[in-house]
């Protein structure tokens, strides 16, 4: 299912053919998950592999990376099949 969602996302990107719109892989961090203070923030990664490794090593992260594209965040792990 994840592979199918990646194909859907690729189709979306290619159909719009944006020059300045580059998708990025984000992992949201929430310091309050470990009872620390601080604002929520996200880290950006070049690959899903890097994002997943970061998630495994950090207790303040959300469980899934998201793709940010054209002002929206897309969680490919929660997408439905067409």
C-alpha positions, 0 to 999 in steps of 0.5 A, spaced: 500 500 500 505 504 501 508 503 494 501 505 491 501 511 495 508 513 493 506 512 485 500 517 487 504 522 490 509 522 484 503 522 479 501 529 483 508 532 482 509 530 475 502 532 473 503 539 476 510 540 473 512 545 478 519 548 478 519 551 485 515 546 489 520 541 491 516 536 496 520 535 503 520 529 508 518 532 515 518 529 521 514 533 527 518 533 534 514 534 540 518 536 546 512 535 551 512 527 549 517 527 554 515 532 559 520 537 556 518 544 555 519 547 548 515 549 541 513 543 536 518 543 530 520 539 524 526 536 521 527 535 514 530 529 511 532 527 504 530 520 504 525 516 508 530 511 510 533 517 514 527 520 517 525 513 519 532 512 523 531 519 526 524 517 529 527 510 531 532 514 535 528 520 538 522 519 543 519 526 541 517 524 534 511 523 531 511 515 528 510 517 521 514 522 516 510 526 512 511 529 505 510 537 505 508 539 498 505 546 496 503 548 503 500 541 505 502 535 509 501 528 506 501 522 510 502 517 505 501 512 511 494 514 512 492 515 504 487 511 501 487 507 495 484 510 489 
